[in-house]
Structures are given as C-alpha cells and as structure tokens.
C-alpha cells in the first residue's frame, strides 16, 4: 500500500510541475528551494524558451522524488541522506 501511495504522490507532483516549476518541492514543504526553482524556471523560459523551462522542472521533480538533482543523477553522486558507495555501512562497522 505504501508503494502505491508513493506512486500517487509522485504523479501529483509531476502534474504540479506541469503548471509551475518547483511545485513538487513546494508540496514537500521545501519552500526556499521550491521558490528558487519557480523564479529560475520563469527566467529560464524567458531566456532559453521551453527547453530551459523543462530542464528546471525536471530538476525540481528529480530533487523532490530522489533527493538528488539532475546533475548529481548523471554524476552518480549519492543523495544527502545516502551513504557514499565507498563508505562502509554502519552494520559492517559494528561487526
């Protein structure tokens, strides 16, 4: 049931992003990053057009759902709450 709820939440976030960049972050309660994505999205649309706006929306959605920005997704960096791959897990250290 939790996985289905997560899917519904992500779908709602994606619909929100189609109306305003940063909507998914605002729905998560992350006001400052959400507002920043909204402002940058509007500026990017004016300068780069719909492609730039789409990139800002995709970054906002990715940050909201995975905890990593698009740049970190492509670099393969861990999210803030994930341990790095080369760091030993806490369970391994306890042994």
Secondary structure, 3 states (H helix, E strand, C coil): CHHHHHHHHHHHHHHHHHHCCCHHHHHCCCHHHHHHHHHHHHHHHHHHCHHHHHHHHHHHHHHHHHCCCHHHHHHCCCCCCCCCCCCCCHHHHHC
